Amino acid sequence: VQLQASGGGLVQPGGSLRLSCATSGRISGITLMAWYRQAPGKQREFLAQIISGGTTGYADSVKGRFTISRDNNKNMVYLQMNSLKPEDTAVYYCKIITTWRDYWGQGTQVTVSS
């Protein structure tokens, strides 16, 4: 099973994007779905997570601007990003944790620039 993030692109400061993460097959035993990002020259950074019960958590850097959601039937996770800033420019990755392994998706580039 592979994950593929999509929805990235070029957006102006203050704009919005919605990222999606799709799986190539059914994944069972999901305990957590999350989004991370990695900017050039920086370590991968946690952004948001949603656990199996639906509780969400966010990094301070995106709290109030980003919203994580999921579709359990489709094994998809989304990241709604509002009020984007130039410092949000990075490659964004999705991650799914199950009871026996972690899955990382291929990233999608988000560039925030005027």
QUIQUIFEN-V70541 format. One record per residue. N is the residue number from 1. RES is the residue in one letter. PHI is phi in degrees with one decimal (999 if undefined). Layout:
# QUIQUIFEN-V70541
n=(N | N)
res=(RES | RES)
phi=(PHI | PHI)
This chain:
# QUIQUIFEN-V70541
n=(1 | 2 | 3 | 4 | 5 | 6 | 7 | 8 | 9 | 10 | 11 | 12 | 13 | 14 | 15 | 16 | 17 | 18 | 19 | 20 | 21 | 22 | 23 | 24 | 25 | 26 | 27 | 28 | 29 | 30 | 31 | 32 | 33 | 34 | 35 | 36 | 37 | 38 | 39 | 40 | 41 | 42 | 43 | 44 | 45 | 46 | 47 | 48 | 49 | 50 | 51 | 52 | 53 | 54 | 55 | 56 | 57 | 58 | 59 | 60 | 61 | 62 | 63 | 64 | 65 | 66 | 67 | 68 | 69 | 70 | 71 | 72 | 73 | 74 | 75 | 76 | 77 | 78 | 79 | 80 | 81 | 82 | 83 | 84 | 85 | 86 | 87 | 88 | 89 | 90 | 91 | 92 | 93 | 94 | 95 | 96 | 97 | 98 | 99 | 100 | 101 | 102 | 103 | 104 | 105 | 106 | 107 | 108 | 109 | 110 | 111 | 112 | 113 | 114)
res=(V | Q | L | Q | A | S | G | G | G | L | V | Q | P | G | G | S | L | R | L | S | C | A | T | S | G | R | I | S | G | I | T | L | M | A | W | Y | R | Q | A | P | G | K | Q | R | E | F | L | A | Q | I | I | S | G | G | T | T | G | Y | A | D | S | V | K | G | R | F | T | I | S | R | D | N | N | K | N | M | V | Y | L | Q | M | N | S | L | K | P | E | D | T | A | V | Y | Y | C | K | I | I | T | T | W | R | D | Y | W | G | Q | G | T | Q | V | T | V | S | S)
phi=(999 | -123.1 | -108.3 | -136.5 | -87.1 | -148.4 | 105.5 | -72.7 | 162.9 | -98.7 | -140.3 | -78.5 | -53.9 | 90.0 | -82.2 | -131.5 | -143.6 | -122.5 | -92.4 | -126.2 | -130.5 | -110.7 | -105.9 | -81.0 | -159.4 | -74.5 | -117.8 | -105.3 | 73.4 | -69.3 | -109.3 | -157.1 | -126.4 | -148.2 | -123.9 | -131.6 | -146.2 | -140.2 | -91.2 | -55.2 | 77.7 | -121.6 | -76.1 | -64.2 | -119.3 | -69.8 | -117.0 | -158.3 | -144.3 | -137.6 | -92.6 | -60.8 | -81.1 | 103.0 | -68.6 | -112.7 | -147.1 | -136.7 | -71.3 | -59.0 | -66.7 | -123.2 | -59.8 | 88.7 | -113.5 | -109.2 | -133.6 | -96.9 | -148.0 | -148.2 | -123.2 | -63.7 | -65.8 | -102.6 | 52.9 | -118.2 | -128.9 | -125.5 | -135.8 | -87.1 | -117.6 | -117.4 | 50.2 | -66.5 | -120.5 | -56.3 | -72.5 | -82.4 | -63.3 | -178.0 | -91.9 | -104.1 | -124.6 | -102.5 | -141.7 | -125.2 | -109.5 | -113.8 | -69.6 | -128.3 | -165.6 | -105.9 | -121.8 | -114.4 | -94.3 | -68.6 | -79.7 | -130.5 | -80.2 | -119.9 | -123.1 | -111.3 | -158.1 | -93.1)
